[in-house]
Amino acid sequence: MDIANIITRIDGYIWGAPLMILLVGTGLYLTLRTSFIQFRAFGHGVKVLRGTFDRQDDPGEISHFRALSAALSATIGTGNIVGVAAAILVGGPGAVFWMWITAIVGMATKFGCCALSVHFRRIDESGEAHGGPMYYIEMGMGPSFKWLAVLFAMFTAAASLGIGNMFQINNLAAAVNTLLYGHDLQSTHTVNLTVGIVTASAVALVILGGVKRIAGVASRIVPFMCVFYILAGLLILLLNSAAIPHGLALIFQSAFSAPESVAGGLLGGVIRSGVARGLFSNEAGLGSAAIAHGAARTREPIREGIVAMLGPFIDTIVVCTITALVIICTGAYETVAVKGKLTSAAFEMGLPGSGKLVSFAIIFFAFSTLLSWSYYGDRAVDYLFGKKAVLPYRLVYVGFVILGSVIHLNVVIDFCDAMNGLMAIPNLIALITLTPLLVSLMHDYMKRMKAEKHLYRPSPK
């Protein structure tokens, strides 16, 4: 067996049922321990996101809104387009239901990760924030567990160059080829190289300015691309409104009635495909979003955790659901068997001429993901080697954008995808270990907010 097949097999083992059960199980555990925080504090999270509690003199570098935008720019991407299509092709419409379940429990996981990230972060003398799982692993579990924090940082740095970089630019170049030539073949090397150089230049202009510039750009791109994509999807659903009740009924019926789902339990085709794609879409439990939220300008870790939990809701419950309903209500999944073409075909069937819109969406999604994953990688490198290594890492990252646009990535992506999955293991160990502290911080915050009557009223500026 050659090295490529070995890496592919290892990647399959890592992203198998045990990791999915661990990720979803941790989310369910946190949901129960926090007394369903994702439902109780949802409205409060919206108020925080709107800037109701912002204070310019709080420690941190970016606002709650910009922190969420930076995190969302890393998760809203091809998983919301191609990933949903793959889930439906493999598991049928019922897979969408299990994506919803994954997102709901994932909200509790995101809450825990990001609250702990702010609680254990370090603000240096220049005001730069250093947060993320590597810090709450070392500081929360103790110095004897620093090796676990180092592993997380190593996996993050490796994943940032693959899943967060080369995989994204490869999809971006394919989308440009589709727009120009009507196909996504990777044989148009001149176009791919040009796309790589132009994108690398744009990425460099943003990431060399640090998290403030990344979050600033993300806070403009993310709302625009979400609204653009969502409105197009809603228009198609409006034109096919008669099919929506049947589509929703099909999702619920297929989630429980499919033979493989009942016989195979969590290993059933419907459940497994829905859970896997849901986790790939919102990254709940991997710990990546905690790095972005660790830079938020706040003195309240729980408040940032509540904002962060809105991420899986927006990413999976809203964006992925619209994609799924367009695919199901147009009936495209019954006639198109290629996951990379299914969503485009569904949009084209629902609204002739809109198929290319999907390619435009992929371009925006991929570019924003490139920006945020560069920050995840440079925070990991900063933790491992210090601030002196950050600039060299950013330059290497920009170089990989060009490289990723012109090479075949199967082996590289499988390796980095494995690193992406391995990020979850040290993160979840720390998250479960620190849950008692998290619950204590949550109760303290809720008591103070209620006592001061600030839960639904602005704090004084």
C-alpha positions as CSV (number, residue, x, y, z in Angstrom):
1,M,0.0,0.0,0.0
2,D,1.5,3.4,-1.0
3,I,1.7,6.4,1.3
4,A,-1.3,8.1,-0.3
5,N,-3.6,5.2,0.5
6,I,-2.2,5.0,4.1
7,I,-2.9,8.7,4.7
8,T,-6.4,8.4,3.2
9,R,-7.1,5.4,5.4
10,I,-5.8,7.2,8.5
11,D,-8.0,10.2,7.7
12,G,-11.0,7.9,7.4
13,Y,-10.3,6.4,10.8
14,I,-9.9,9.8,12.5
15,W,-13.1,11.1,11.0
16,G,-15.0,7.9,11.8
17,A,-17.8,7.1,14.2
18,P,-15.8,7.4,17.4
19,L,-14.8,11.0,16.8
20,M,-18.3,12.0,15.7
21,I,-19.8,10.3,18.8
22,L,-17.3,12.1,21.0
23,L,-18.1,15.5,19.4
24,V,-21.8,15.2,19.5
25,G,-21.7,13.5,23.0
26,T,-19.7,16.4,24.4
27,G,-22.2,18.9,23.0
28,L,-25.1,17.0,24.5
29,Y,-23.2,16.8,27.8
30,L,-22.6,20.5,27.8
31,T,-26.2,21.2,26.8
32,L,-27.4,19.3,29.9
33,R,-24.8,20.8,32.3
34,T,-25.5,24.4,31.2
35,S,-29.3,23.8,31.4
36,F,-29.8,24.3,27.6
37,I,-27.8,27.6,27.4
38,Q,-28.4,27.7,23.6
39,F,-32.1,28.3,24.2
40,R,-32.1,30.3,27.4
41,A,-29.5,32.9,26.4
42,F,-30.2,33.1,22.6
43,G,-32.0,36.5,22.9
44,H,-29.2,37.8,25.1
45,G,-26.6,36.7,22.6
46,V,-28.4,38.7,19.9
47,K,-28.4,41.8,22.1
48,V,-24.7,41.4,22.8
49,L,-24.0,41.0,19.1
50,R,-25.8,44.2,18.3
51,G,-23.3,46.1,20.5
52,T,-25.6,46.7,23.5
53,F,-22.8,45.7,26.0
54,D,-19.8,47.0,24.1
55,R,-17.2,49.0,26.0
56,Q,-14.2,50.5,24.3
57,D,-12.1,50.3,27.5
58,D,-12.5,46.5,27.8
59,P,-9.5,44.3,27.2
60,G,-9.3,42.7,23.8
61,E,-8.8,43.7,20.1
62,I,-12.1,43.4,18.3
63,S,-15.8,43.8,19.0
64,H,-18.2,40.8,19.7
65,F,-19.6,41.3,16.2
66,R,-16.2,41.2,14.5
67,A,-15.1,38.2,16.5
68,L,-18.2,36.3,15.4
69,S,-17.7,37.4,11.8
70,A,-14.1,36.2,11.9
71,A,-15.2,32.8,13.2
72,L,-18.1,32.5,10.8
73,S,-15.8,33.4,7.9
74,A,-13.8,30.3,8.6
75,T,-16.9,28.0,9.0
76,I,-19.3,29.3,6.3
77,G,-17.7,27.9,3.1
78,T,-17.9,25.0,0.8
79,G,-19.3,22.8,3.5
80,N,-22.5,24.8,3.3
81,I,-22.7,24.2,-0.5
82,V,-20.9,21.0,-1.4
83,G,-21.1,19.5,2.0
84,V,-24.9,19.7,2.2
85,A,-25.2,18.2,-1.3
86,A,-22.9,15.3,-0.2
87,A,-24.9,14.6,2.9
88,I,-28.2,14.4,0.9
89,L,-26.7,12.2,-1.8
90,V,-25.2,9.8,0.8
91,G,-28.0,9.8,3.4
92,G,-31.0,11.2,1.7
93,P,-33.1,14.2,2.8
94,G,-33.2,12.8,6.3
95,A,-29.5,13.6,6.8
96,V,-30.6,17.3,7.1
97,F,-32.4,16.6,10.3
98,W,-29.3,15.2,11.9
99,M,-27.3,18.2,10.7
100,W,-29.8,20.3,12.7
101,I,-29.3,18.1,15.8
102,T,-25.6,18.4,15.4
103,A,-25.8,22.2,15.2
104,I,-28.1,22.5,18.2
105,V,-25.8,20.5,20.5
106,G,-22.8,22.2,18.8
107,M,-24.0,25.6,20.0
108,A,-23.3,24.4,23.6
109,T,-19.9,23.2,22.6
110,K,-19.0,26.5,20.9
111,F,-20.3,28.3,24.0
112,G,-18.0,26.4,26.3
113,C,-14.9,26.6,24.1
114,C,-15.1,30.3,23.5
115,A,-16.0,31.3,27.1
116,L,-13.0,29.3,28.3
117,S,-10.8,30.9,25.6
118,V,-11.6,34.4,26.9
119,H,-11.3,33.3,30.6
120,F,-7.8,31.9,30.1
121,R,-6.5,34.2,27.4
122,R,-3.4,36.4,27.8
123,I,-3.2,40.1,26.8
124,D,0.4,41.1,26.2
125,E,2.0,44.5,26.8
126,S,1.0,45.7,23.3
127,G,-2.6,44.8,23.9
128,E,-2.5,41.8,21.6
129,A,-4.7,38.9,22.7
130,H,-3.5,35.3,22.9
131,G,-6.4,32.9,23.3
132,G,-7.6,29.5,22.2
133,P,-7.6,25.9,23.4
134,M,-3.8,25.8,23.8
135,Y,-4.1,28.4,26.6
136,Y,-7.0,26.9,28.5
137,I,-5.5,23.5,28.2
138,E,-2.2,24.6,29.7
139,M,-3.6,27.2,32.2
140,G,-6.8,25.4,33.1
141,M,-5.5,21.8,33.4
142,G,-2.1,22.8,34.6
143,P,1.5,23.0,33.2
144,S,1.8,19.2,33.3
145,F,-0.7,19.1,30.4
146,K,1.3,21.6,28.2
147,W,2.2,18.7,25.9
148,L,-1.5,18.4,25.1
149,A,-1.7,22.1,24.3
150,V,1.4,21.8,22.1
151,L,-0.3,19.0,20.2
152,F,-3.3,21.1,19.6
153,A,-1.2,24.0,18.3
154,M,0.8,21.7,16.0
155,F,-2.4,20.2,14.6
156,T,-3.9,23.7,14.1
157,A,-0.8,25.0,12.3
158,A,-0.8,22.0,9.9
159,A,-4.5,22.2,9.3
160,S,-4.3,25.9,8.5
161,L,-2.0,25.2,5.5
162,G,-4.2,22.5,4.1
163,I,-8.0,22.7,4.9
164,G,-7.8,26.4,5.7
165,N,-5.5,27.3,2.7
166,M,-4.8,25.0,-0.2
167,F,-8.2,23.3,-0.1
168,Q,-9.9,26.7,-0.2
169,I,-7.9,28.3,-3.0
170,N,-8.3,25.1,-5.0
171,N,-12.1,25.4,-4.7
172,L,-11.9,29.1,-5.5
173,A,-9.9,28.4,-8.7
174,A,-12.4,25.7,-9.7
175,A,-15.2,28.2,-9.2
176,V,-13.5,30.8,-11.4
177,N,-13.0,28.1,-14.1
178,T,-16.7,27.3,-13.9
179,L,-17.6,30.9,-14.4
180,L,-15.2,31.4,-17.3
181,Y,-15.5,28.1,-19.1
182,G,-18.5,26.3,-17.7
183,H,-16.5,23.6,-16.1
184,D,-14.4,23.1,-13.0
185,L,-11.5,21.0,-14.4
186,Q,-8.2,21.8,-12.9
187,S,-6.4,21.8,-16.3
188,T,-6.6,25.5,-16.9
189,H,-3.2,26.1,-15.3
190,T,-2.7,29.6,-16.5
191,V,-6.1,30.7,-15.0
192,N,-5.4,28.8,-11.8
193,L,-1.9,30.4,-11.4
194,T,-3.4,33.8,-12.1
195,V,-6.1,33.2,-9.6
196,G,-3.6,32.0,-7.0
197,I,-1.3,35.1,-7.4
198,V,-4.2,37.6,-7.3
199,T,-5.8,35.9,-4.3
200,A,-2.4,35.5,-2.5
201,S,-1.8,39.3,-3.0
202,A,-5.3,40.1,-1.5
203,V,-4.8,37.7,1.4
204,A,-1.4,39.2,2.1
205,L,-2.8,42.8,2.2
206,V,-5.3,41.6,4.8
207,I,-3.5,39.2,7.1
208,L,-0.3,41.2,7.4
209,G,-2.4,43.7,9.3
210,G,-3.3,41.2,12.0
211,V,-6.6,40.2,13.6
212,K,-8.0,43.7,13.5
213,R,-7.8,43.9,9.8
214,I,-8.9,40.3,9.3
215,A,-11.9,40.9,11.5
216,G,-12.6,44.2,9.8
217,V,-12.7,42.6,6.3
218,A,-14.6,39.5,7.6
219,S,-17.3,41.8,9.2
220,R,-18.0,43.2,5.7
221,I,-17.6,40.0,3.6
222,V,-19.5,37.6,5.9
223,P,-22.8,39.6,6.2
224,F,-22.7,40.5,2.5
225,M,-22.1,36.9,1.3
226,C,-24.6,35.4,3.8
227,V,-27.4,37.9,2.8
228,F,-26.6,37.5,-0.9
229,Y,-26.7,33.7,-0.8
230,I,-29.7,33.5,1.6
231,L,-31.8,35.9,-0.4
232,A,-31.1,34.0,-3.6
233,G,-32.1,30.7,-1.9
234,L,-35.2,32.3,-0.4
235,L,-36.3,33.6,-3.8
236,I,-36.0,30.1,-5.2
237,L,-37.9,28.7,-2.3
238,L,-40.6,31.3,-2.8
239,L,-40.9,30.3,-6.4
240,N,-41.2,26.7,-5.3
241,S,-43.2,27.4,-2.1
242,A,-45.7,24.7,-2.9
243,A,-43.0,22.1,-2.5
244,I,-41.7,23.3,0.9
245,P,-44.2,21.4,3.1
246,H,-43.5,18.2,1.3
247,G,-39.7,18.9,1.5
248,L,-39.8,19.4,5.2
249,A,-42.0,16.4,5.7
250,L,-39.5,14.3,3.7
251,I,-36.7,15.5,5.9
252,F,-38.4,14.4,9.1
253,Q,-39.8,11.1,7.7
254,S,-36.5,10.1,6.2
255,A,-34.6,10.9,9.4
256,F,-36.4,8.1,11.3
257,S,-37.9,5.8,8.7
258,A,-34.8,4.9,6.6
259,P,-34.0,1.2,7.3
260,E,-30.2,1.9,7.6
261,S,-30.8,4.6,10.2
262,V,-32.8,2.2,12.4
263,A,-30.7,-0.8,11.9
264,G,-27.3,0.9,12.2
265,G,-28.0,3.3,15.0
266,L,-25.4,6.0,15.0
267,L,-23.6,4.2,12.2
268,G,-26.7,4.4,9.9
269,G,-26.2,6.1,6.6
270,V,-28.7,8.9,7.3
271,I,-27.4,9.8,10.8
272,R,-23.7,9.4,10.0
273,S,-23.8,11.5,6.8
274,G,-25.9,14.3,8.5
275,V,-23.7,14.4,11.6
276,A,-20.4,14.3,9.7
277,R,-21.4,17.1,7.3
278,G,-22.9,19.1,10.2
279,L,-19.6,18.9,12.1
280,F,-17.6,19.7,9.0
281,S,-19.8,22.7,8.4
282,N,-19.8,24.4,11.8
283,E,-16.6,23.0,13.2
284,A,-18.1,22.8,16.7
285,G,-15.7,21.1,19.1
286,L,-12.6,21.5,17.0
287,G,-11.6,24.5,19.0
288,S,-10.7,26.7,16.0
289,A,-13.4,29.4,16.6
290,A,-12.2,29.8,20.2
291,I,-9.0,31.4,18.8
292,A,-11.0,34.1,17.0
293,H,-13.3,34.7,20.0
294,G,-10.3,34.9,22.3
295,A,-9.5,38.3,20.8
296,A,-12.9,39.8,21.6
297,R,-13.1,43.1,23.5
298,T,-14.8,42.0,26.8
299,R,-14.3,41.4,30.5
300,E,-17.0,38.7,30.5
301,P,-16.0,35.2,29.2
302,I,-19.6,33.9,29.4
303,R,-20.9,36.8,27.4
304,E,-18.5,36.0,24.5
305,G,-19.4,32.3,24.8
306,I,-23.1,33.3,24.3
307,V,-22.2,35.3,21.2
308,A,-20.1,32.4,19.8
309,M,-22.9,29.9,20.2
310,L,-24.8,31.9,17.5
311,G,-22.3,30.6,15.0
312,P,-23.6,27.1,14.5
313,F,-27.1,28.5,14.3
314,I,-26.3,30.9,11.5
315,D,-23.9,28.5,9.7
316,T,-26.0,25.3,9.8
317,I,-29.6,26.0,10.9
318,V,-29.9,29.0,8.5
319,V,-27.4,28.7,5.6
320,C,-27.2,24.9,5.3
321,T,-31.0,24.6,5.7
322,I,-31.6,27.0,2.8
323,T,-29.2,25.0,0.6
324,A,-30.8,21.7,1.6
325,L,-34.4,22.9,0.9
326,V,-33.4,24.3,-2.5
327,I,-31.9,20.9,-3.4
328,I,-34.9,18.9,-2.0
329,C,-37.7,21.2,-3.2
330,T,-36.4,21.4,-6.8
331,G,-35.9,17.6,-6.8
332,A,-32.4,18.1,-8.1
333,Y,-31.0,15.4,-5.7
334,E,-33.0,12.8,-7.6
335,T,-31.4,13.6,-11.0
336,V,-27.9,14.9,-10.2
337,A,-25.5,12.4,-8.6
338,V,-22.3,14.6,-8.5
339,K,-22.0,16.4,-5.2
340,G,-19.9,19.2,-6.7
341,K,-22.6,20.0,-9.2
342,L,-25.8,19.3,-7.2
343,T,-26.2,22.7,-5.6
344,S,-25.5,24.6,-8.8
345,A,-28.0,22.4,-10.7
346,A,-30.6,22.9,-8.0
347,F,-30.3,26.7,-8.1
348,E,-30.5,26.5,-11.9
349,M,-33.6,24.4,-11.8
350,G,-35.2,26.6,-9.2
351,L,-34.3,29.9,-11.0
352,P,-32.9,29.6,-14.5
353,G,-29.7,31.6,-14.8
354,S,-28.8,31.5,-11.1
355,G,-26.5,28.4,-11.3
356,K,-23.4,30.6,-11.6
357,L,-24.4,32.4,-8.3
358,V,-23.2,29.3,-6.5
359,S,-19.7,29.8,-8.0
360,F,-19.7,33.4,-6.9
361,A,-20.7,32.3,-3.4
362,I,-17.9,29.7,-3.3
363,I,-15.4,32.4,-4.3
364,F,-16.5,34.7,-1.4
365,F,-16.7,31.8,1.1
366,A,-13.3,30.4,0.2
367,F,-11.6,33.8,0.4
368,S,-13.0,34.6,3.8
369,T,-12.0,31.2,5.1
370,L,-8.5,31.8,3.9
371,L,-8.3,35.0,6.0
372,S,-9.6,33.5,9.2
373,W,-7.6,30.3,9.1
374,S,-4.4,32.4,8.6
375,Y,-5.2,33.9,12.1
376,Y,-5.8,30.4,13.6
377,G,-2.4,29.3,12.2
378,D,-0.5,32.3,13.3
379,R,-1.9,32.1,16.9
380,A,-0.8,28.5,17.0
381,V,2.7,29.3,15.7
382,D,2.9,32.2,18.2
383,Y,2.1,29.8,21.0
384,L,4.7,27.3,19.8
385,F,7.6,29.6,18.8
386,G,6.8,33.1,20.0
387,K,6.0,36.3,18.2
388,K,9.1,36.2,16.1
389,A,7.7,33.3,14.1
390,V,4.4,35.0,13.2
391,L,5.6,37.1,10.2
392,P,7.5,34.1,8.6
393,Y,4.4,32.0,9.0
394,R,2.2,34.6,7.3
395,L,4.6,34.8,4.4
396,V,4.6,31.0,4.1
397,Y,0.8,31.0,4.3
398,V,0.7,33.4,1.4
399,G,3.1,31.2,-0.6
400,F,0.9,28.2,0.0
401,V,-2.1,30.1,-1.5
402,I,-0.2,30.2,-4.9
403,L,1.0,26.6,-4.5
404,G,-2.5,25.3,-3.7
405,S,-4.0,26.9,-6.8
406,V,-1.9,24.8,-9.2
407,I,-1.2,21.4,-7.6
408,H,-3.4,18.3,-7.1
409,L,-4.2,18.1,-3.4
410,N,-5.7,14.7,-2.6
411,V,-2.9,13.5,-0.4
412,V,-2.1,16.9,1.1
413,I,-5.8,17.5,1.9
414,D,-6.3,14.0,3.5
415,F,-3.3,14.7,5.7
416,C,-4.4,18.1,6.8
417,D,-8.0,16.9,7.1
418,A,-6.6,14.4,9.6
419,M,-4.9,17.2,11.5
420,N,-8.1,19.1,11.5
421,G,-9.9,16.2,13.1
422,L,-7.1,15.6,15.6
423,M,-7.5,19.2,16.9
424,A,-10.8,18.0,18.5
425,I,-9.3,15.4,20.8
426,P,-7.1,17.6,23.1
427,N,-9.8,20.3,22.9
428,L,-12.6,18.0,24.0
429,I,-10.5,16.5,26.8
430,A,-9.9,20.0,28.2
431,L,-13.5,21.1,27.7
432,I,-14.9,18.1,29.6
433,T,-12.4,18.5,32.3
434,L,-13.1,22.2,32.8
435,T,-16.9,22.0,32.6
436,P,-17.4,22.5,36.4
437,L,-15.5,25.8,36.1
438,L,-17.5,26.7,33.0
439,V,-20.8,26.1,34.8
440,S,-19.6,28.1,37.8
441,L,-18.7,31.0,35.6
442,M,-22.1,30.8,33.9
443,H,-24.1,30.8,37.1
444,D,-22.1,33.8,38.4
445,Y,-22.6,35.7,35.2
446,M,-26.4,35.0,35.1
447,K,-26.8,36.0,38.8
448,R,-25.0,39.3,38.3
449,M,-26.9,40.1,35.1
450,K,-30.2,39.5,36.8
451,A,-29.2,41.3,40.0
452,E,-28.2,44.3,38.0
453,K,-31.1,44.0,35.6
454,H,-28.7,44.2,32.7
455,L,-29.7,41.0,31.0
456,Y,-32.1,42.8,28.7
457,R,-30.8,46.4,29.3
458,P,-27.6,48.1,28.1
459,S,-24.6,48.4,30.5
460,P,-23.5,51.9,31.1
461,K,-20.8,52.9,28.6
